[in-house]
Amino acid sequence: MGKHKTIFICSNCGAHSAQWLGKCPSCNEWNTFVEEIIQKQPITSITGSTKGYASPISISEIIPHAETRIITGINELDRVLGGGLVPGAVVLIGGEPGIGKSTLLLQLALKINEKIVLYITGEESPQQIKLRAGRIGTENNNCFILSETSLENIFDHLEKIQPGIIIVDSVQTLYTDKIESSPGSVTQVRECTMALLKYAKKFGIPVFLIGHINKEGNLAGPKVLEHIVDTVLLFEGDPNYMYRVIRVTKNRFGSTSELAIFEMRSNGLKEVSNPSEVLISNLNRDSSGTVVCSTLNGNRILLVEIQSLVSSSVYGTPQRVSTGFDYRRLNMLLAVLEKRAGFRLSLKDVFINIAGGLRIEDPGLDLAVICAILSSDKDFPIDNNFCFAGEVGLSGEIRPVYRIEQRIAEAQKLGFKKIFISKSNIKGLNQTKFNIEISGVSKIEDLFRHLL
């Protein structure tokens, strides 16, 4: 047993300290230092011998390998990965408990037949995995289940099975005997991830890691974990709703603007190939306070339903409730309506909801939000053939939004007859290729005159 000592490590950024500190000097987070026992001597490699050194080589002498991506069979997942799974890539998937991370990767393991997939679980027994596979309703003889948390034992099985894809559920349950700290600690998570990364790069085997998140919604463990891996995916969604969204926060082999949408069902996750049609399929066409917006979410154009309810406040302080829309931006829009358009909303409760449980931060929602508030306040329904896309400024001007042609095309595809956009967006726009009426407005007063 080598000599060891006790140090304090920041669970957020991985900074070291000889004593406990209330505030981390590196990331300025409070109460993140945890005590750990580490070895004083360097840790030997788990994946093989440390003999041999890499020598520097001129970049002109490096022969690049042809990038042959592995198709997972889940089109939405392939798209956020950049067209498939890159050999040797390490993908980290994080999300709240019960959101569907394990279900998604089990579906992936059951869909890939041409490669051996090893599903390593540290949280469930093989029998529990089998029950979930039975609900999914797919069989695959090339899918192997291993219930193990010791990293040394896992590498022994990897040498015997030699899988083509590795799935680890979850990385916080792994531990190595070479480190004297509990599973899930900063050092254990970092060293286990580094060992799997070396194995993936050495043999060209893609690895999926499922990661927990903390109460702030960030990935648990050291921040260096996100720097180590090649791709970071965040699984989002309200457990009370059926829709789940995968967002990309890091991708060395593709775009970080893509997102995938799934629908949670009793037999697993189902891909939503046309989310716009699904999200507005139950639109109540005759009620006030309901408006459709053509919005940009990642690289995808979505048509979403904005619902608003404005009512007289029965308390001294009116309520402002926003679901799926930025609360501070809602307050800003209400102030603009009060100051620039003359609507008296200071004594009224205002509720905003994006149907389907999605959370969207596109500024192009502004125009639809103020129209939904106006519709509910005046209690008149807006024509169900109208669609909106525009940002609202503090002076009440309608500002242009990004990728307006794709927004218009999506509204036209779903049968809308008229779309309201900023006048600035019309400049240089070829309106002849659209069969939908395009109305440009420069101020919110102009918009209200059109609607009223």
C-alpha positions as CSV (number, residue, x, y, z in Angstrom):
1,M,0.0,0.0,0.0
2,G,1.5,3.3,-1.1
3,K,1.5,6.4,1.1
4,H,-1.6,8.4,0.9
5,K,-2.8,11.8,2.2
6,T,-6.1,13.6,2.7
7,I,-6.9,16.6,0.5
8,F,-10.0,18.6,-0.3
9,I,-11.3,18.7,-3.9
10,C,-14.0,21.0,-5.4
11,S,-16.8,18.9,-6.7
12,N,-17.6,21.5,-9.3
13,C,-14.3,22.3,-11.0
14,G,-11.9,19.8,-9.4
15,A,-9.6,22.4,-7.7
16,H,-7.4,21.0,-4.9
17,S,-6.8,22.5,-1.4
18,A,-4.9,21.3,1.6
19,Q,-7.8,22.5,3.9
20,W,-11.5,22.9,3.7
21,L,-12.7,26.2,2.1
22,G,-16.1,27.6,2.1
23,K,-15.8,29.2,-1.3
24,C,-13.8,27.7,-4.1
25,P,-11.2,30.3,-5.4
26,S,-11.3,28.8,-8.9
27,C,-15.0,28.6,-9.7
28,N,-16.3,30.9,-6.9
29,E,-18.9,28.2,-5.9
30,W,-19.8,27.8,-2.2
31,N,-19.7,24.6,-0.1
32,T,-18.3,22.4,-2.9
33,F,-15.1,21.1,-1.2
34,V,-15.2,17.5,-0.2
35,E,-12.6,15.5,1.7
36,E,-10.9,12.6,-0.2
37,I,-8.0,10.2,0.4
38,I,-5.6,10.0,-2.5
39,Q,-2.4,8.2,-3.2
40,K,0.8,10.1,-3.1
41,Q,2.4,7.9,-5.8
42,P,1.2,8.1,-9.4
43,I,-1.5,5.7,-10.4
44,T,-0.5,3.0,-12.9
45,S,-2.6,2.6,-16.1
46,I,-5.6,0.3,-15.8
47,T,-5.9,-0.3,-19.5
48,G,-2.4,-1.8,-20.0
49,S,1.3,-1.3,-19.5
50,T,2.8,2.1,-19.2
51,K,5.9,1.1,-21.2
52,G,6.5,2.9,-24.4
53,Y,6.1,6.6,-25.1
54,A,4.4,8.5,-27.9
55,S,6.8,10.4,-30.1
56,P,6.0,13.8,-31.8
57,I,5.1,13.6,-35.4
58,S,4.7,16.3,-38.1
59,I,1.1,17.1,-38.9
60,S,1.9,16.7,-42.6
61,E,2.9,13.1,-42.0
62,I,-0.3,12.1,-40.2
63,I,-2.6,10.0,-42.4
64,P,-6.2,10.7,-41.4
65,H,-8.6,7.7,-41.1
66,A,-11.8,7.6,-43.1
67,E,-14.6,8.6,-40.8
68,T,-17.0,5.7,-40.9
69,R,-19.9,6.5,-38.6
70,I,-21.9,3.8,-36.9
71,I,-25.7,4.1,-37.5
72,T,-27.5,3.5,-34.3
73,G,-30.9,2.9,-35.8
74,I,-32.4,5.8,-33.9
75,N,-32.6,8.6,-36.4
76,E,-33.1,11.4,-33.9
77,L,-30.1,10.3,-31.9
78,D,-28.0,9.9,-35.1
79,R,-28.8,13.5,-36.0
80,V,-27.7,15.0,-32.7
81,L,-24.5,13.0,-32.9
82,G,-23.7,14.5,-36.2
83,G,-24.8,11.7,-38.5
84,G,-24.0,8.6,-36.4
85,L,-21.6,7.4,-33.8
86,V,-17.9,8.0,-34.4
87,P,-15.6,5.0,-33.5
88,G,-13.7,5.7,-30.4
89,A,-16.0,8.6,-29.3
90,V,-17.0,8.9,-25.6
91,V,-20.6,10.3,-25.3
92,L,-21.9,11.5,-21.9
93,I,-25.7,11.6,-21.5
94,G,-27.1,13.5,-18.5
95,G,-30.6,14.1,-17.2
96,E,-33.0,13.9,-14.3
97,P,-34.0,10.6,-12.7
98,G,-36.7,8.8,-14.7
99,I,-36.4,11.0,-17.8
100,G,-35.5,8.1,-20.0
101,K,-31.7,7.9,-20.3
102,S,-31.4,4.1,-19.5
103,T,-34.5,3.4,-21.7
104,L,-33.0,5.2,-24.7
105,L,-29.6,3.5,-24.5
106,L,-31.2,0.1,-23.9
107,Q,-33.2,0.6,-27.1
108,L,-30.0,1.5,-28.9
109,A,-28.3,-1.7,-27.6
110,L,-31.3,-3.8,-28.8
111,K,-31.4,-2.2,-32.2
112,I,-27.7,-2.7,-33.2
113,N,-27.4,-6.2,-34.5
114,E,-24.1,-6.1,-36.4
115,K,-22.0,-5.3,-33.4
116,I,-21.7,-6.8,-29.9
117,V,-23.0,-4.3,-27.3
118,L,-22.0,-4.5,-23.7
119,Y,-24.5,-2.8,-21.3
120,I,-22.7,-2.3,-18.0
121,T,-25.1,-1.4,-15.2
122,G,-24.2,-0.5,-11.6
123,E,-27.7,0.4,-10.5
124,E,-29.9,-2.5,-11.7
125,S,-29.7,-6.2,-11.9
126,P,-29.8,-8.2,-15.2
127,Q,-33.3,-9.3,-14.4
128,Q,-34.5,-5.7,-14.1
129,I,-32.9,-4.9,-17.4
130,K,-34.6,-7.9,-19.0
131,L,-38.0,-6.7,-17.7
132,R,-37.4,-3.3,-19.4
133,A,-36.3,-5.0,-22.6
134,G,-39.5,-7.0,-22.5
135,R,-41.6,-3.8,-22.4
136,I,-39.6,-2.4,-25.3
137,G,-40.4,-5.7,-27.2
138,T,-37.1,-6.2,-29.0
139,E,-34.6,-9.1,-28.7
140,N,-31.0,-9.0,-29.7
141,N,-28.5,-11.9,-29.1
142,N,-25.6,-9.5,-29.5
143,C,-26.6,-7.5,-26.5
144,F,-24.8,-8.5,-23.3
145,I,-25.7,-7.3,-19.8
146,L,-23.1,-6.9,-17.1
147,S,-24.0,-5.9,-13.5
148,E,-20.6,-4.7,-12.2
149,T,-19.1,-1.6,-10.6
150,S,-15.4,-2.5,-10.3
151,L,-13.4,-1.1,-13.1
152,E,-10.8,-3.8,-13.0
153,N,-13.4,-6.5,-13.3
154,I,-15.0,-4.6,-16.2
155,F,-11.8,-4.5,-18.2
156,D,-11.4,-8.2,-17.6
157,H,-14.8,-8.8,-19.2
158,L,-14.0,-6.4,-22.1
159,E,-10.9,-8.5,-23.0
160,K,-13.1,-11.6,-23.1
161,I,-16.2,-10.2,-24.9
162,Q,-14.5,-7.6,-27.1
163,P,-17.6,-5.5,-27.7
164,G,-18.2,-3.1,-30.5
165,I,-20.1,-0.6,-28.3
166,I,-20.0,0.0,-24.5
167,I,-22.8,1.5,-22.4
168,V,-22.1,2.4,-18.8
169,D,-25.1,3.1,-16.5
170,S,-23.9,5.1,-14.6
171,V,-20.4,6.5,-14.4
172,Q,-21.0,7.7,-10.8
173,T,-21.3,4.0,-9.7
174,L,-17.9,2.9,-11.0
175,Y,-14.8,2.7,-8.8
176,T,-11.2,1.5,-9.0
177,D,-9.3,-0.2,-6.2
178,K,-6.3,2.0,-7.0
179,I,-8.0,5.0,-5.4
180,E,-9.1,5.0,-1.7
181,S,-12.3,7.0,-2.0
182,S,-15.9,6.1,-2.4
183,P,-17.7,5.6,-5.8
184,G,-19.1,8.9,-7.1
185,S,-16.3,11.0,-5.6
186,V,-14.5,13.5,-7.8
187,T,-11.3,11.4,-8.0
188,Q,-13.1,8.1,-8.8
189,V,-15.3,9.7,-11.5
190,R,-12.3,11.4,-13.1
191,E,-10.0,8.4,-13.1
192,C,-12.7,5.9,-14.2
193,T,-13.7,8.1,-17.1
194,M,-10.1,8.6,-18.1
195,A,-9.5,4.8,-18.1
196,L,-12.6,4.3,-20.3
197,L,-11.5,7.1,-22.6
198,K,-8.0,5.5,-23.1
199,Y,-9.7,2.2,-23.9
200,A,-12.1,3.8,-26.4
201,K,-9.3,5.7,-28.2
202,K,-6.9,2.7,-28.2
203,F,-9.4,0.2,-29.8
204,G,-11.8,2.6,-31.6
205,I,-14.8,1.5,-29.6
206,P,-17.5,4.1,-28.9
207,V,-18.6,4.4,-25.2
208,F,-21.8,5.8,-23.8
209,L,-21.7,7.1,-20.2
210,I,-24.9,7.9,-18.3
211,G,-24.3,10.7,-15.8
212,H,-26.4,12.0,-12.9
213,I,-27.3,15.6,-12.5
214,N,-27.3,17.7,-9.3
215,K,-30.1,19.9,-7.9
216,E,-29.1,22.8,-10.0
217,G,-29.6,20.8,-13.2
218,N,-25.9,20.4,-14.0
219,L,-24.0,17.2,-14.5
220,A,-22.8,15.8,-11.2
221,G,-19.2,15.2,-10.5
222,P,-16.1,17.3,-11.5
223,K,-16.5,19.8,-14.3
224,V,-13.5,18.2,-16.0
225,L,-15.7,15.2,-16.8
226,E,-17.4,17.3,-19.5
227,H,-14.0,18.3,-20.9
228,I,-12.8,14.7,-21.0
229,V,-15.6,13.3,-23.2
230,D,-16.2,14.0,-26.9
231,T,-19.9,14.7,-26.8
232,V,-22.3,15.9,-24.0
233,L,-26.0,15.3,-24.4
234,L,-28.6,16.6,-22.0
235,F,-31.9,14.8,-21.7
236,E,-34.7,17.3,-20.8
237,G,-38.4,17.2,-20.3
238,D,-41.1,17.4,-17.7
239,P,-41.8,13.9,-16.3
240,N,-45.5,15.0,-16.2
241,Y,-45.5,15.3,-20.0
242,M,-44.8,12.7,-22.7
243,Y,-42.2,14.6,-24.7
244,R,-38.5,14.4,-24.2
245,V,-35.8,16.6,-25.7
246,I,-32.1,15.9,-26.2
247,R,-29.9,18.9,-26.5
248,V,-26.2,19.0,-27.5
249,T,-23.9,21.1,-25.3
250,K,-20.6,19.8,-26.7
251,N,-19.8,17.8,-29.8
252,R,-16.4,17.4,-31.3
253,F,-17.8,15.6,-34.4
254,G,-20.9,17.6,-35.2
255,S,-23.0,20.7,-34.5
256,T,-24.0,21.8,-31.1
257,S,-27.2,23.3,-32.3
258,E,-29.1,20.1,-33.0
259,L,-31.8,18.6,-30.9
260,A,-33.9,15.5,-30.9
261,I,-37.5,15.0,-29.7
262,F,-38.9,11.8,-28.4
263,E,-42.3,10.7,-27.0
264,M,-42.3,8.6,-23.9
265,R,-44.6,5.6,-24.2
266,S,-45.2,2.4,-22.2
267,N,-43.1,0.5,-24.7
268,G,-40.2,2.9,-24.7
269,L,-39.2,6.2,-26.5
270,K,-40.7,6.9,-29.9
271,E,-39.0,9.3,-32.3
272,V,-41.0,12.4,-33.2
273,S,-40.0,13.1,-36.8
274,N,-42.5,16.0,-37.4
275,P,-42.8,17.7,-34.0
276,S,-44.6,20.8,-35.3
277,E,-47.6,18.7,-36.5
278,V,-47.7,16.9,-33.1
279,L,-47.4,20.0,-30.9
280,I,-50.3,21.8,-32.6
281,S,-52.5,18.8,-33.3
282,N,-54.7,19.5,-30.3
283,L,-54.9,23.2,-30.9
284,N,-58.2,24.7,-29.6
285,R,-59.1,26.9,-32.5
286,D,-62.1,28.8,-31.0
287,S,-60.7,29.9,-27.6
288,S,-59.0,33.2,-26.8
289,G,-55.4,33.3,-25.7
290,T,-54.2,30.7,-28.1
291,V,-51.6,31.6,-30.7
292,V,-49.2,29.6,-32.9
293,C,-45.5,30.6,-33.3
294,S,-42.9,29.5,-35.8
295,T,-39.9,29.2,-33.6
296,L,-36.3,28.1,-33.8
297,N,-35.1,25.4,-31.3
298,G,-31.5,24.4,-32.0
299,N,-31.4,23.9,-35.7
300,R,-35.0,22.8,-36.0
301,I,-38.0,24.9,-36.9
302,L,-40.9,24.1,-34.7
303,L,-44.5,25.4,-34.7
304,V,-45.6,25.6,-31.1
305,E,-48.8,26.6,-29.4
306,I,-48.6,29.6,-27.0
307,Q,-51.4,29.7,-24.4
308,S,-52.1,32.7,-22.3
309,L,-54.6,33.5,-19.5
310,V,-55.2,37.0,-18.3
311,S,-57.6,37.6,-15.4
312,S,-58.3,40.1,-12.6
313,S,-56.1,39.7,-9.6
314,V,-57.8,38.8,-6.4
315,Y,-54.7,39.4,-4.3
316,G,-52.7,42.6,-3.7
317,T,-49.8,41.5,-5.9
318,P,-50.7,40.1,-9.4
319,Q,-49.3,36.8,-10.3
320,R,-46.9,36.2,-13.2
321,V,-46.5,32.5,-14.1
322,S,-44.5,31.2,-17.0
323,T,-44.1,27.6,-18.1
324,G,-41.6,26.9,-20.9
325,F,-41.0,30.6,-21.4
326,D,-38.4,32.9,-19.7
327,Y,-40.1,34.5,-16.7
328,R,-37.9,37.7,-16.9
329,R,-38.7,38.1,-20.6
330,L,-42.4,37.8,-19.8
331,N,-42.1,40.7,-17.3
332,M,-40.3,42.7,-19.9
333,L,-43.0,42.1,-22.5
334,L,-45.7,43.1,-20.0
335,A,-43.8,46.3,-19.3
336,V,-43.6,47.1,-23.0
337,L,-47.4,46.4,-23.4
338,E,-48.1,48.7,-20.5
339,K,-45.8,51.6,-21.6
340,R,-45.9,51.5,-25.4
341,A,-49.3,50.1,-26.2
342,G,-51.4,51.3,-23.2
343,F,-52.7,48.0,-21.9
344,R,-53.4,48.1,-18.2
345,L,-52.0,44.8,-17.0
346,S,-50.4,45.8,-13.7
347,L,-53.4,44.7,-11.7
348,K,-54.1,41.5,-13.6
349,D,-52.7,37.9,-13.3
350,V,-50.9,36.7,-16.4
351,F,-50.2,33.1,-17.1
352,I,-48.1,31.9,-20.1
353,N,-47.7,28.2,-21.2
354,I,-45.9,26.5,-24.1
355,A,-48.0,23.5,-24.9
356,G,-46.3,20.1,-24.8
357,G,-44.0,20.7,-21.9
358,L,-41.2,22.2,-24.1
359,R,-38.9,25.0,-22.9
360,I,-37.9,27.4,-25.7
361,E,-35.6,30.4,-25.5
362,D,-36.0,31.7,-29.0
363,P,-36.6,35.5,-29.0
364,G,-38.9,34.9,-32.0
365,L,-41.6,33.9,-29.5
366,D,-42.1,37.5,-28.3
367,L,-44.6,38.4,-31.0
368,A,-46.8,35.4,-30.4
369,V,-46.6,35.9,-26.6
370,I,-47.9,39.5,-26.7
371,C,-50.7,38.4,-29.2
372,A,-51.7,35.6,-26.9
373,I,-51.8,38.1,-23.9
374,L,-53.9,40.6,-26.0
375,S,-56.2,37.8,-27.1
376,S,-56.9,36.6,-23.6
377,D,-57.2,40.2,-22.1
378,K,-59.7,41.3,-24.7
379,D,-61.3,37.8,-24.8
380,F,-61.4,37.5,-28.6
381,P,-59.9,34.5,-30.5
382,I,-57.2,35.2,-33.1
383,D,-57.8,33.7,-36.5
384,N,-56.6,30.0,-36.5
385,N,-54.9,30.5,-39.9
386,F,-52.4,33.1,-38.5
387,C,-48.9,32.4,-37.4
388,F,-46.3,34.7,-35.8
389,A,-42.5,35.0,-35.7
390,G,-40.7,38.1,-34.4
391,E,-38.8,39.7,-31.5
392,V,-40.1,42.6,-29.5
393,G,-37.8,45.4,-28.5
394,L,-38.1,47.7,-25.4
395,S,-39.4,50.6,-27.6
396,G,-42.2,48.4,-29.0
397,E,-40.5,47.7,-32.3
398,I,-40.7,44.3,-34.0
399,R,-37.2,43.1,-34.7
400,P,-36.1,40.6,-37.3
401,V,-35.4,37.0,-36.4
402,Y,-32.9,34.4,-37.7
403,R,-33.8,31.9,-40.5
404,I,-37.0,33.5,-41.5
405,E,-37.4,31.6,-44.8
406,Q,-37.4,28.3,-43.0
407,R,-40.0,29.6,-40.5
408,I,-42.3,30.7,-43.2
409,A,-41.9,27.4,-45.1
410,E,-42.8,25.4,-42.0
411,A,-45.9,27.5,-41.4
412,Q,-46.9,27.0,-45.1
413,K,-46.3,23.3,-44.9
414,L,-48.8,23.0,-42.0
415,G,-51.5,24.9,-43.8
416,F,-51.4,28.4,-42.3
417,K,-52.6,31.2,-44.5
418,K,-50.9,34.2,-43.0
419,I,-47.7,34.8,-41.0
420,F,-46.8,38.1,-39.2
421,I,-43.1,38.9,-39.2
422,S,-40.8,42.0,-38.8
423,K,-40.7,44.4,-41.8
424,S,-36.9,44.2,-41.6
425,N,-37.2,40.5,-42.4
426,I,-39.1,41.2,-45.6
427,K,-36.2,43.1,-47.1
428,G,-34.5,40.8,-49.6
429,L,-37.1,38.0,-49.1
430,N,-38.3,36.3,-52.2
431,Q,-42.0,36.2,-51.5
432,T,-43.0,34.6,-54.8
433,K,-41.8,31.2,-53.8
434,F,-44.3,31.1,-50.9
435,N,-48.0,30.5,-51.1
436,I,-48.6,31.9,-47.7
437,E,-49.5,35.6,-47.1
438,I,-46.6,37.4,-45.5
439,S,-47.4,40.5,-43.4
440,G,-44.6,42.8,-42.2
441,V,-45.1,44.9,-39.1
442,S,-42.7,47.4,-37.5
443,K,-44.4,48.3,-34.2
444,I,-46.7,46.4,-31.9
445,E,-49.4,49.1,-32.6
446,D,-49.4,48.1,-36.3
447,L,-49.8,44.5,-35.3
448,F,-52.8,45.2,-33.0
449,R,-54.4,47.3,-35.8
450,H,-54.2,44.3,-38.1
451,L,-55.7,41.9,-35.6
452,L,-58.4,44.2,-34.3
